[in-house]
Amino acid sequence: MIEGKIPGAKNRTGQIEMYDSKRFFTVSGNRIGEVEGVMERQDVLNSFYKEVFPENEKLATIKNESETALSLSDSDIISLLIKEKNGGKWAKLYQEGWKNGESYCQKYPSQSEADAAFCSKLAFYTDDPEQIERIMSKSKLGQREKWENRHDYRDSVIQKALAQQTERYSGTKNSPSKSDSEGQADKVSETSEEWPDIVEFEEYELPEFPTDIFPDWVRDYVEAIAESSQTPVDMAGMLVLAALATCIQRRYVIEIVPEFVEPLCLYVLVAMPPSNRKTKVFSEIIRPIRRYEKYLRSEFEVMSDERKVEIDILKAKEDELKKRMKKGEVDVKHELSTIKSKIKTLQELYPPSLIKQDITAEGLIQALRQNQNRLGILSDESGVLDIASGLYTGGKTNIDIFLKGHTGSDYVYDRKGSEPAYLDRATITLGLAVQNEVLQEFVSKKVMRGRGFIARFLYSVPKSMVGYRKADGLPVPQHVKTNYDNNISKILEWKTGGTVSDEVRNESLVEFVKNEIEKDTIDYDEDAPPQYLCLTEEAQAVYKQFYEDHEPRLHPDKGDLGGVNILEWSGKLVGHLMRIAGLLHVAENIDKPRLPLAVEAFTVKRAIRLGDYLISHARKAFGEASLGNNFEKQKKLLLALLGKIPKEECENKRTKTDIWRLVKGKGFPNSADISKNLLDGLVERGYLRNEYVKRGGKGADSIVYMINPKVYEMTKESGD
């Protein structure tokens, strides 16, 4: 602790943080050594700051290679900016920041895109990255945590703004009022407004799945499957989480703090293009679960048949006694009561199912009843999403059971024409691998979003390896496969309790139920209360710190996770990560004779490390397919147009119908595929410009579109 002023805008990198304001910390007052007080050490601070936060090489190169001779002060730039034709918008962004739903923010679905647009505008007036950073940091846009603390984000936004700005302000720094050349303000407006700056589709720098959060036996298998199938490690990593949840759910829950309890089920959705071997990865991940399920079924088949015969005999005896009572034989009343009691006790046994795939909501309710109210729906197809969306119900969604199953809640089903059902702590895990188009359609459904179904999923949108795959991917080592299969089986056989003996712990579930069936009544109770996992004191401290860091990010005005598309999802993230901590805890302790019920701090830290990954991929999922902002379709249309229209014809005016005729062979077979909303999205980003043409009675008025010439320069530079 020294006295000084931080000589820059950066505060944090890795494990090092520096602050001279907006933070506090507590000290004991007990001095260590002979230090008498806080000393002024500005020189030392300057040197250390330069060492910790070296100037970004790319930004330095841009700055050094600058050809712009004009130098404007910060106030000059702001003055010029607000006097443009759209100056009111820039002034609002500078003074009030990005606000979702405000008219001046309509072109920017996210705050990151507003940051990019504002920096791009500043880059028109200055090629000095430090000046852009300084002005941004003074603005309301620059007062959110992401800009203040993420130097990598700041550098990336500024670098792109400078690299993509093909025009520079070249007027004098005098007042931009009208002059003999129509004034500098008009010059700026003509340059920047005739063909506006392009706000690119936000490119998400998606992190790779951190496999080191897993214990060795899981990590080794995930990485081996990815290598063998030549697929992203993300797909195997996310699907293994779903597999673990299928094995563990309902038997254990995790109590994070008193009265904050989470079940250990997950809803996971991985989206990838076709030909990415989703089926192969899926089959390898769930293989030991299927094998164990098959084993249970073979053992239960005989017992189930015996139980049915026993129940049928008792029911026949019941019918006989009822007939005798009707004839006046009242002495059989006691015997009839005993028979009824036995029938009630002897519930019909069903061959167990651990996994379903294509199943209706009603079928799911029945399957839960027959399988101790817990089930995994693991599939490499999107059938369950189609069914939940109303495939068999005339478009009416039927997602109540899915909503309850995610929270492990009781579910009462009593509809006309169906058998009533009461499900105690119904618990479901969903693990789906679908195509990107399915994801886009799914997250665009108003009802699904409005009822919170979409927010319950953890998303992964990995980059496809198609075109980069090796022909000779290494096969999964046999010992790695065997270790994974055996440990998944152990988890499935592991009964709750945490205090069972070593001998009983590894007893087969089938053998246990067999022994119980030989008794008069079955004591084995799947409906017994779940075993509670809890956090150690140190783990609770880790959780609380993460919670306190995460919560401000949800602020609707200041938080980077406060946007309308991602807010509800982000609000569930803490609970989801604690569920993952519970799953990791079980996997980490698979070789111990008893499962420790206290989850350690290092396990919670591992789960939290997955948070940044999940946030990035959720942004990708919602950003590319959110309602009214179908970015993926906009990109597809833009690329189709660029492939048909050379630069010298880009300013030719074309109607919506003209555009459709150009691209109908490029994935837009119907004229309705080219909607006004789709074109308006490209206009808002600056890729297109539109004009309203009045025909003066000679035909219907129409809207025509032109392509921004800057698009061709961008694609030339990027090679796309």
N, C-alpha and C positions, 0 to 999 in steps of 0.2 A: 504494500500500500504506500503510494507516494503522492505528492502534490503535483499536478500537471494537467494539461489539456490534451486529449487524444488528437493527434495531428491528421485526422482523416475521418471518413464516414463509416469505416468498417469496425465491427466490434467482436466478431467471433469467427474462429476457424478451428475445426477439430475440437480439442480439449482446452483450447486457450480462449479466454474471453477478457476484454478490456472495456471498462465503462467509466465515464466521468459524470454521468447523470442518469436519471430514470431507473436507478437500481439502489437497493440498500442491502446491507448485511449486518449481522449482529456480531459483536466482539465481547469477549469476557472481561477485558480490562487487565488481564494478567500478561505482562510483557515477557517476551522471551529474549534473553541477551541484554545488551547494554543500550539498545535503541531508546532515545529520549523522546522522540516525537515523529510526526509525519514530515518528511523533508521534501523540498522542491527538487525534482529531478527531471526537468523537461528534456534536457539533452539526451539523457539515458532513455527516456520514454520514446523520443523521436527515432533513435537508432533501433530500439527493440521493435517498435511498430513497423518500421521499414523492413526489418528482417522477417517478422511474422506475416505481414501483409505486403508481399512484393507486388510491384505494379504488374498488372496483367499484360503478358507479352503481346497478345493480339491487339489489345487496345493501344498499347504503346506504339506498335507498328502502324496502326491506323493514324495515330496522332502524328508520328514522325513523317509519314508519307503524305501528309495533308498538302493540298495545293491551294487552299483557300487563303487569300491574303487578308480578307476583311475580319476584323476582330470587334465583336460586340460585347458589351457588358451584360450581366444577368438582367438588369432592369431594362436595357434596350431590347433584349430578346422578348421579354414578357410584354413590353409595350407593343412591339411589332405583332406579336402573336395574337393579342386580344383585339387588334384593329383589322384583322383579316375578316373576310365575309362570314366565316364561321367562328369568329373570335369569341362569341358568347359561349360556345361549347367549350373551347379551350380554357376560357376564364373559369367556367364552372368546374372543370376537371382540376384545374390548379387550386382553386379556392375551397372546393367542397369534396373533391375526390370522386371515386366511382360509387354510384348508388344504383343498385339493381332496381329496374323498373322506371327510372327517371328518363325523360325523353332524350336528354343530351347523352345518355349512355346506351341508347338503343343499338348502336353499331357495335357495341362491345359486350358480348354475353358474359364475359368474365373480367375481373379486375386486371388480370395479367394482360389481357388484350388491350385494355385501356392504357396500361403502362407502356406497352409496345407502341401504340399509336402516338402517345404524347412524346415519347423519346424520339420517334421517327420525325415528328414535327420539329422538335428541338434540333435534330440533326440537319435540318434544312438551313438553320441559322448559324450553327456552329459545328465544327468538326473536332472540338475539344472534348474528349470523353469525360474529363474531370468536371468541365463546366456543365455538361448534361447531367452528370450525377449530382452536382451541387444544386442545380435548379430543381431537379426531381425531388431531392431530399428536403428542399424547402417547401415543396407543394404538399397538398393534402394526400395526393397519391403516394408520396414517399414516406408517409407516417405510419404505414402498417408494418407489422413485424417482418413480413417476408422481404420487403425492400430494405429495411433497416439492418437486418441480421444475416441475410443470405447474400454475401458478396458475390458468390458464383452466379446467382440469379441476376443481380444488378449488372455484372459484367456482360452476361449473355445478352440481356435486353439491349444494352447500349451498343455492344458490338454489332448486333444484327441491324439496329437502327442506322448506324454509320455505314455499314457495308451495303445496305439496300437503298440508301438515299442517293439517287443518281443525279440530283440537282442541288445546287447550293445558292443561298441568297448572295447576290453580288452587288446590291445597291449600296448607297452611302448609309451612314449611321445617323443621318439627320432625321428630323421628323418625317414620317411617311405620309404627310398630307399631300394633296394633289399638287403636281408640279408640271413642268412642260412635258414630261414623259408620262403623264397621268398619275404620278405619285408612286412612291415605293410600296404603299399598301396595295395599290391595284396591281403592281408588278408581282408582288408576292401572291396575291389572290389569283392572278391569271396563271401563274406557274403552278400553284399548289391546288387550286380549286378546279381548273379546267379539267385536269386529269389528277384526281386526288391520290394521296399516298395510299398504298395498299396495306391493309391490316391482314397479315398472313393468317392462315389457319394455324392455330397454336400447335407447335410441335412439342409434344411431351417427351422429355428425356426420361424414358421409363427405366427404372432400376431393374436389375436382374434379381430373381428370387434368392434371398439369402439362405442357402441350404445349411449354413453352419448354425442355424437356430435349432436344428434337430440333433438328437443323440446320434452317435456314430452309426448304429445299425439302420436308422432311417435315412440319414444323409447319404451313406454309401449306396443304398438302393436307389434313391431318387437320382443321384448323379449317374449311376450305372444305366438306369432305364433311359435317361436323356441321351446318353452317349450311344447306347445300343439302337435306339429308335431314330436317332438324329433329329430330335425335337428339343425345343427350349426346356430348360430345367424347370421353368415356371409351371408348366402343365403338370408334370409329375409331382412337384412340391405341393401345389394347391390340392390336387386330387388325393394325395396321401393324407392331408389334413382332414378331408372329408371321410376317408376310409377309417382313420383313427376315431373320428367322432361317431361313426356308425357302430364301432365296436364298444365305445365307452358310454355313449349317451344314456341318460336316465338312471344308470346305476350310480353315477357320481354327479355332483354339482359343485360349484366353487363359490364359497362365501367370501366376497372381497372385503367388505366391511359389514358390520351388523346390519341386517335387513337388505343388503345388496347382494343378491344371490343370482348367479347365472347358470343355466343348464350347459352341458358340454356338447351341444349339437351345433352344427354349422350349416349355412347355405352358401355353397361355393359355385361360381359360374366362370368357366374359362372359355374365352372366345378366340377362335383361330380360323383362318381361311381353309378351304377344302385341301385335301392331299397332305395334311399335316399329321397323319397317323394317330389321330385321336383314339380310334378303336383299339389299336395295339397297346398304347400306353394305359388306357382304361382297363383292358383285360389283365394286364400285368399287375396293376395296382390292386384290383379286387380279387385276384385269383385265390389267395388264401382264405378270404371270406367266403367265396363260393364253395371252396373245397370243404370248409368247416360246416357250411350250411348243408351240403350234400351228405356229409357224415351224420349230422343230426337227423336229417330226414330219413335216412336208412334205418337208424336206430329207433326213431319214433314211429315208423310205419307199423310195426308189429304192435307196439303199445297202444297206438291210436285205434287199430282194429279191435283189439281186446276191449278197450274202453267203450267203443261204440256198441259191441255185443252186450257188454255188461249193462249199459244204459238201456238198450232195447229190451233186455230181459226184465229190468226193473219197471219200465214203462208198461210192458205187457202185464206184469203182476199188478201194477197200479190200476189198469183198466179192469182187470178181473175183480179186484177188491171193490171197485166202485159199483160194478154190476151187482155184486153180492150185497152191498149196503142198500142198493135200491130195492132189493128183494126182502129187506128187513133184517139182514144179518148184522146187527149193530155191534156184535162182539169183534168184528174185523176192523173197527175204527182205529184202534191203537196200532195195529199192523200197517194200515194204510198211511197213518201219520209217519211211521218209521220209514216206509218206502219213499214217501215224498221227500223226506229229509235226506235220504241217501242220494236220490236223483239230483237234488240241489247241490249236494257236496261233490258229486262226481261230474265235474264239468267235462264237456267233450274236448279231447285233445286234437290239436291240429299240427300237421308237420310244420316245423318252424321255418319262417322266412326272415332272413336278415336284410335282404336287398330286393327291391322291386325296381322296375324301369318304367314301362308305359302303363299308367294306372289312373283311373278316374278318381275324383274326389270321394265318391261313394265307395269305390273299391278300396281306396286308401283307408277309409274309416273301418271297413270290415277287416282289412289286413292288420290294422293296429289292434283291433279287438282280439284277433287270433294270435298276436305276437307280443303280448305283454305291453302293449301301448307304446312300442318303440319300433322304428323302421328307418332304413336308409333307402333313399331313391337315388341311385347312382347310374348315370346313363351318358352315353356319348351322342345322344340325340335330344331333340328339344320337345319331344312329345308331351312331357308333363307340363311344360309351359303353355303349350297349345291347349291342353285340356283345362288348365287353370284359367286360361283366357276365354273359355267358353266354347271350345270346339264341338262338344256334344250337348251343349245347353243353349243353343240358339244365340250364341254371342254373350250370354250372361256369365259373368265371372263367378267362380266358385272357389274362393281362396280362404274361406274361414278356417278350415282345418290346417292349411299351411301357415296361417298367421299364428294359430294356437300352438302348432307343432314346433315353431321356432322358439317360443318362450317357455315350452314345457308346461303349458296350462291345461286345466281340465276342459273337456269339450263335451257338450251335450248335443246330441243329434236326434231330433224327433220330428220327422217330416211325414206328411201323409203318403201312404203307399210304401214306406220303408220301415224296417225294423228299428225301433228306438235304440240309441246307444249312449252310454256314459263312459267316457274315456278319462281315466285318472292320470293326470300328468302326461298327456300325449306328447311324444317327443319325436321329431323328424329331423333327419339330416338329408340335405340335397347336395349332390355333387354332379354337376353337369358340364360337359364339354360340347360347345355348340359352334356354329359358324358365326362370323361377325355380323352378317345380315340379321340373324336371329336376335343377337344382342341389341342391335339398333331398334328393331321392331319392339322388343320386350320393354326397353326403358322408355319408349315413346308412348306407352299406353297410359292414358290419364287415370283410369280406374286403378291400375296396378300401383301407380305412383301415389295417388290420393289415399289409398288404404295402407300404404307403407310396406307393400310387398317388395318393391324394388330395393328399398333401403335396407332390407334384411340380408342381402347377398354380399359376399366378398368377391370382388371382380379381379380377373387377370386377363389382360389383353396382350399376350407376348408377341414379339416380332417373329414372323414366320421364317423358318430356315430353308424353305423351298428355294432351290437355286444355289444353295450353299452346302448341301448335304454331301457327306462322304459315302462312297459305295461300300466301305468296309468298316462301319461302326463296330466298336468292340462289343462282344456279347457280354451279358451280365455274368460276372463270376459266380460259379455255383455256390460258393460259401456265402456270398452276399445274398443271393436269392434264398438259400436255405435259412439263413439267419432271420431275414425279413418274414418269411412264411411262418417260422416257428414262433416268433415273438408276437405276430398278429394273432396266432392261435392261442397263445398264452393269455393275451388280453381278453379274448372272447371267453375263455374258460374261467377267468379270474372272477370269482364272486366277490361282492362287496363285503365290507366288514372291517378290513384293515387289521383285524386282530386274529384272523383264523390261523390255525396251526399249519406248519409246513406241509404236513401230510395231506390236509384237506385242501390246501390252496391249489394244488395241481390236479385235484380230482376232476375227472371229466364231468361236465354238466349233464351229459346223458346218463352216466352212471349214477349221479346224485339223484336225478329224477326217477330213474329205474328203482333205486332203493326205496324212495319215498312212496312210489306207487304200490309197492308190496304191502304198505301199511294200510290201515282202514281209511285214513284220510291223508291228503297230501299236505305236509307242513311247509314245503318249499314255496315261498311267496315272492313272486316277482314284483308285487305291489308294495313290498316293504319300503319304508322311507329310504331315500337315497343316502349314500355316504357323502358327508360334507367335507370337501377340501377347504383349507383356509390358508391365509398368507402368514408367513412369519413376520415378526415385527419389522425386520429389515425390508422384507418384500412389500409390506404395507407402505413403508416410506418411499420406496421406488414407485409404487402405484400412485401415491398421492402427488408426488412431484410431477409425474407424467400427466395426471389429471389437471393439475394447476397450469401446466404448460399448454395443454390441449384446449381447455375451455375457452380462453380468450380468442382462439382461432375461429370459434363459432359465432362471434359477434357479427350481426348482420351488416354493420357498416365498416368495421375495422378489421374483421377477421378474414383470412384468406380462405376459410372453409365456410363462410357465411352466405355464400351464393345460394339462390333458390334451388338450383339443381342438385347440389351436393350436401346441403345443410342437414337434412334428415339422416342421410347416410352417415355423415361425420359424427352426428350426435350419438350413434350407436357404436362407434369405433372402440371406445374404451372397454365397453362390455364384451365386444367380440374378441379383443386382444386378451382379456382375462380368461375367456373361454379357451383360447389357444394355449394360454399358460397352463391351464388345467390339463389339456391334452398332452402337452409336452411333459408335464410332471409325471403322468402315468407312463409315458413311453420311456422316460429317463430311468424309472425305477423298476423296470420289468424284471430284472434279475434279482431283486430283493425278495426275501421270504414274506415280508409284509409291506404293503404300500404305505409309506409315510403320508400322513394326512396334511402335513404342513408344506406348502409350496415355498421354495426358497427364492431369494431375491434374484439370483442369477437366471432362474427360469423365467421370472417375470420380465427381466431385462431382455431376454431372448425374444419373448413374445412381442414386446414393445418395439424391438428392432424391425419387426415386420410391418409396423405402422406406416412408415414412409413409403414402403413398397405398395401397400394397399391403397393409400391415398392417391398416389400417382396413377395407379391403374383405374381407380374409380373416376378420377378426372378424365382419363382417356375414354372410359365407358360412357360417362354422362356427357362429356364435351362433344363427342362425335355423333351422339344420337339423341340428344335432349330434344324435347318437344319444340317444334318450330325452328330448330337450328340443326338440320340434318347436314352436318359438315361433310360427311363422307359422300353424300350424293352431290353436294355442291362441287366438291373436288372432281368427281367423276365427270360432271357436265363441263366444267372448265377445261379439263384435259381433252375431252372430246371436241370442244370448240377450237382449241389451239391446234388440234390435229387436222382440222378442216379449213381454218381461216389463216392465211399467211399475214405477216405483220402489215404489209402494205394495204391490206383490205380490212384491217381491224376496226377502222373508224367508220366503215360502211354501216348504215342503219338497217337493223333487222327486227322484224316483229317476232313475237313468241312462236308463231307458226313457222316462220322462216328458220328459226333456230331448231325447232323440232325436226324439220325436214333435213337439216344438216346432220343431226346426230341420231336419227331414229335407228340407224344400223349399229349404234355404239352402246346398246343397252337401254335405250329409251323407245321401246316399240310403239307405245301409245302416245298420242298428243297430250293426254292428261298427265303424262309423266313429267312434262315441262310445265310446272305450275308457276304462277306469279310469285308465290312465296319463295320458291327455289331461286328464281332469278333475282328477286329482291335481296336475298341473302348475299348473292355475289355483288350486287350493287352496293350494299351496306359496307362491304369489305373493300370496295374500290376496284374490284376486278372488272366490273362492268359499269357503264353509265347509261342512264335511261332518259328519254325525253318523251313528253306527252305531245302528240301530233294531232292538231285539229284539222279536220278535212273541210270545214266550211260548207257542210252539206253535201260534199262530193264523196260519199262513202262514210263509214263509221270512223270516229276518232280512235286512235290507237296509241300504244306505248311501244317505242322502238328502243333497241339496245345496241351499244357499241362496246368494243373491248378496249380496255386501257392499254396503251402501247407499252407501259412499264412492265406489264406481265411478261412480254417477250424477253426483255432484258433480264428479268429475274430467272426465267427458265434457262436462259443461255448461260448465266453464271452458275446456276446450281447443277446444270447438266440434265435436268428433268425434262 
